[in-house]
C-alpha cells in the first residue's frame, strides 16, 4: 500500500520540441500543461531529463494531494528512464504513478482510465513498463485509428485535424479533470465518472 506522504507522479507522454507540440502523440503533454496552469505552476528542468512542476490538487482537507507533474524530455520511446529517475528521486510507489497518453484503439475524445495492462504498441508505455513493471495507472486519451492506409507512425506524429481541434480544448480539459479525480477520489470513482 502507498506511503501517504509520497506524492503522486503524473507523467504526460509526448515528444519534446516545438515541431511535435500539436501532434496527436503529444496529448499527454497537453493535459499536464493544463494541470500545471490550474496549479499556477511553471515547468522547470529536473536532473532526471524531465520538466517538472510540484503542487497540490483537490479541495483543502483530506482529499488534497501532493503531485509532481512531469514531461520526460527524452523521446517517447525512452520515457521509462526519466520516469524511473523521478520515481526514485521523489520516492513514489508505482501505484501512485499515472501515465497520460494517446490511445489509438479508443475513439477520438473518449477517455478510459485503468491500472496495469499491456502497452498496445505504444512506445512510451513500452518503455515505462520495461522500467517500472505494468502496475501504474493510465489515463488513455482516445485519438482513433488512422484513416485509409495511413501508417500509424505518420498519424500519431501529425497535428490534430481542424475538425478534431474544435473539440480538443474540451477533451484536454476533461482528461485533466479525470486525472484530478483519480488522484483525489480513487480509480473507481474516476472510472465511473470519465470512462465514456
C-alpha positions as CSV (number, residue, x, y, z in Angstrom):
1,X,0.0,0.0,0.0
2,X,1.2,3.6,-0.6
3,X,3.1,5.6,1.8
4,X,0.7,8.6,2.5
5,X,3.5,11.1,2.5
6,X,4.5,10.2,-1.0
7,X,3.4,12.4,-3.9
8,X,1.6,11.2,-7.0
9,X,3.7,11.4,-10.1
10,X,1.6,12.4,-13.2
11,X,3.5,11.7,-16.4
12,X,2.4,13.3,-19.6
13,X,3.8,11.3,-22.5
14,X,4.9,13.2,-25.6
15,X,8.0,14.2,-27.6
16,X,9.9,17.4,-26.7
17,X,10.4,20.2,-29.2
18,X,8.1,22.7,-30.9
19,X,7.7,20.6,-34.1
20,X,5.8,17.9,-32.0
21,X,3.8,20.2,-29.8
22,X,0.4,19.9,-31.6
23,X,0.8,16.2,-32.5
24,X,-1.7,13.6,-31.5
25,X,1.1,11.7,-29.8
26,X,1.6,14.8,-27.5
27,X,-1.9,14.9,-26.0
28,X,-0.3,13.7,-22.7
29,X,1.9,16.8,-22.6
30,X,-1.2,19.0,-23.4
31,X,-3.0,17.5,-20.3
32,X,-0.2,18.0,-17.9
33,X,0.4,21.6,-19.3
34,X,-3.3,22.3,-18.4
35,X,-2.9,20.8,-14.9
36,X,0.2,22.9,-14.3
37,X,-1.8,26.0,-15.4
38,X,-4.5,25.1,-13.0
39,X,-1.9,24.8,-10.2
40,X,-0.4,28.1,-11.3
41,X,2.9,26.2,-11.7
42,X,5.7,26.6,-14.2
43,X,7.7,23.6,-15.5
44,X,11.3,23.6,-14.5
45,X,14.1,21.4,-15.7
46,X,14.9,18.4,-13.5
47,X,18.1,16.4,-13.5
48,X,16.1,13.3,-14.4
49,X,15.8,14.6,-18.0
50,X,12.3,15.9,-17.4
51,X,10.4,19.1,-16.9
52,X,8.5,19.1,-13.6
53,X,6.0,21.1,-11.6
54,X,5.3,20.3,-7.9
55,X,2.0,21.3,-6.4
56,X,-1.3,20.1,-5.0
57,X,-4.7,19.1,-6.4
58,X,-8.0,18.7,-4.8
59,X,-10.1,20.6,-2.2
60,X,-8.5,21.6,1.1
61,X,-8.7,18.8,3.6
62,X,-8.0,15.0,3.5
63,X,-8.6,14.7,-0.3
64,X,-5.9,17.3,-1.1
65,X,-2.9,15.5,-2.7
66,X,0.7,16.4,-3.4
67,X,1.5,15.8,-7.0
68,X,4.5,16.1,-9.3
69,X,3.6,16.8,-12.9
70,X,6.3,15.6,-15.4
71,X,7.1,15.8,-19.1
72,X,10.0,13.4,-19.9
73,X,12.5,15.3,-22.2
74,X,13.8,12.1,-23.8
75,X,11.9,11.0,-26.8
76,X,8.7,9.0,-26.4
77,X,10.4,5.6,-26.8
78,X,12.8,6.4,-23.9
79,X,10.3,7.7,-21.4
80,X,11.0,4.9,-18.9
81,X,14.4,6.3,-18.0
82,X,13.3,9.8,-16.8
83,X,10.2,8.3,-15.1
84,X,12.2,5.8,-13.2
85,X,14.7,8.6,-12.1
86,X,11.7,10.8,-10.9
87,X,10.2,7.8,-9.1
88,X,13.5,7.3,-7.2
89,X,14.0,11.0,-6.6
90,X,10.5,11.6,-5.2
91,X,10.2,8.1,-3.7
92,X,6.9,7.4,-5.4
93,X,5.3,4.0,-5.2
94,X,4.3,2.5,-8.5
95,X,0.6,2.7,-7.6
96,X,0.9,6.5,-7.5
97,X,2.3,6.8,-11.0
98,X,-0.1,7.9,-13.7
99,X,0.7,7.9,-17.4
100,X,-1.4,10.2,-19.5
101,X,-1.1,9.1,-23.1
102,X,-2.7,8.9,-26.6
103,X,-4.6,5.7,-27.4
104,X,-5.3,4.5,-31.0
105,X,-7.9,1.9,-30.0
106,X,-10.3,4.4,-28.5
107,X,-12.4,6.8,-30.5
108,X,-11.3,10.4,-30.6
109,X,-12.1,12.5,-27.5
110,X,-13.0,9.4,-25.4
111,X,-11.3,8.6,-22.1
112,X,-10.5,5.3,-20.4
113,X,-8.8,5.0,-17.0
114,X,-7.3,1.8,-15.8
115,X,-4.4,0.4,-13.8
116,X,-2.0,-2.1,-15.4
117,X,-2.3,-3.9,-18.7
118,X,-0.3,-4.1,-21.9
119,X,1.3,-1.3,-24.0
120,X,-0.8,-1.8,-27.1
121,X,2.2,-1.0,-29.3
122,X,2.6,2.4,-27.6
123,X,6.4,3.1,-27.3
124,X,6.1,5.4,-24.3
125,X,4.2,2.8,-22.3
126,X,6.5,0.0,-23.5
127,X,9.5,2.0,-22.2
128,X,7.7,2.8,-18.9
129,X,6.6,-0.8,-18.4
130,X,10.1,-2.1,-19.1
131,X,11.4,0.2,-16.3
132,X,8.6,0.0,-13.7
133,X,6.5,-3.1,-14.5
134,X,2.9,-2.7,-15.7
135,X,1.1,-1.8,-12.5
136,X,0.9,2.0,-12.9
137,X,-2.3,4.0,-13.7
138,X,-3.1,5.0,-17.2
139,X,-5.4,7.9,-18.4
140,X,-5.9,6.8,-22.0
141,X,-6.9,9.7,-24.3
142,X,-8.5,8.3,-27.5
143,X,-7.2,9.6,-30.8
144,X,-8.9,6.9,-33.0
145,X,-7.3,5.0,-35.9
146,X,-5.5,6.5,-38.9
147,X,-7.8,6.9,-41.9
148,X,-7.4,4.8,-45.0
149,X,-3.9,3.3,-45.5
150,X,-2.1,5.9,-43.4
151,X,0.7,4.4,-41.3
152,X,0.2,4.6,-37.5
153,X,3.6,6.4,-37.1
154,X,2.6,9.1,-39.6
155,X,-0.8,9.5,-37.9
156,X,0.4,9.9,-34.3
157,X,3.1,12.4,-35.4
158,X,0.6,14.6,-37.2
159,X,-1.3,17.5,-35.6
160,X,-4.9,17.1,-34.8
161,X,-7.2,17.8,-37.7
162,X,-9.2,21.1,-37.9
163,X,-12.3,19.1,-37.1
164,X,-10.6,17.5,-34.1
165,X,-9.2,20.8,-32.9
166,X,-12.8,22.1,-32.4
167,X,-13.1,19.6,-29.5
168,X,-9.5,19.5,-28.4
169,X,-9.7,22.1,-25.6
170,X,-12.8,20.3,-24.2
171,X,-11.1,16.9,-24.5
172,X,-7.9,18.1,-22.8
173,X,-9.9,19.8,-20.0
174,X,-11.9,16.6,-19.4
175,X,-8.7,14.5,-19.3
176,X,-7.2,16.9,-16.7
177,X,-10.4,16.6,-14.6
178,X,-10.1,12.8,-14.8
179,X,-6.5,12.9,-13.6
180,X,-7.6,15.1,-10.6
181,X,-10.5,12.8,-9.8
182,X,-8.2,9.7,-10.0
183,X,-5.7,11.3,-7.6
184,X,-8.2,12.7,-5.1
185,X,-11.1,10.2,-5.2
186,X,-9.6,7.0,-6.5
187,X,-9.7,4.9,-9.6
188,X,-13.3,3.5,-9.3
189,X,-14.8,7.0,-8.8
190,X,-12.8,8.3,-11.7
191,X,-13.7,5.4,-14.0
192,X,-17.4,5.7,-13.3
193,X,-17.3,9.5,-14.0
194,X,-15.0,9.6,-17.0
195,X,-14.9,6.2,-18.8
196,X,-17.2,7.1,-21.6
